[in-house]
């Protein structure tokens, strides 16, 4: 009888133990937090987009708008992380970083693409565009497509051409109005044969300086003048050292928006489609926004009483154009005049 009692108690205990274990499991499952965000991250595609200018510039703002559009259009499946001010790579380093796949997107100026594809020098030719209408037609039309397609053989997917604005001349010591005013002065330039030759034709001495060193070089008086858009002159405070600004609109500064080609090809079709839509929307927005921004920031600079601003007359521009004529002959001799004719077809 005593033995039976013991067996019964043991069975009861085991049953109680099992019930307690099952109940515990039940409550544990009920309270378990499924981290949807963490699950999503496994599937999330991250694009690093590196550039060298400030956030509040035409390129900086376009990069952020593109990032927002991509995230919205893909319901968060793609995240574009924008790194501004050369915080990841300087302009001399970013192309290699893209080709290595260390970043997935960059948007260097046209000048910085000329080292890779010399035909891109066409966009550096002075007085190529008469107005913003010319710019838009070239960037979004057949010429833009042909130039972007040339990137393909270099392992780059060319996505779009973005705009900053017309370039102006600045100087530390005097207004640059007549071609002779350039004689003997040192000019900071971006790496581009056409731009180098442009300053030589004016009698100046071109010096290549990467964008992140321009401010420091100005402080150390390493050059006397430079060309840039009002937006870059304003956002980086170059006008504080170079108070003489000539509104010459002699050249155009725009950007080649690029993606690492292997990365692009690894993306699912639907994602490629969403990225293309986001790029097209951003490009149209950027064309208008960059124009407005340069106009507004010129007004801001004008508020400063130490700044001297001079706008070239049509006749003065003609004299500059005459000086620059050999650049066109040289380009046509090296690369033919097909692209030039298409751009000039108004
Ligand atoms: C410059 O070097 O002046 C520009 O390329 C900077 C930029 O990206 O707008």
Boltz pocket constraint, residues with backbone or C-beta under 6 A from the ligand:
constraints:
  - pocket:
      binder: B
      contacts: [[A, 52], [A, 53], [A, 59], [A, 91], [A, 107], [A, 108], [A, 109], [A, 164], [A, 190], [A, 209], [A, 210], [A, 211], [A, 227], [A, 228], [A, 232], [A, 253]]
      max_distance: 6.0
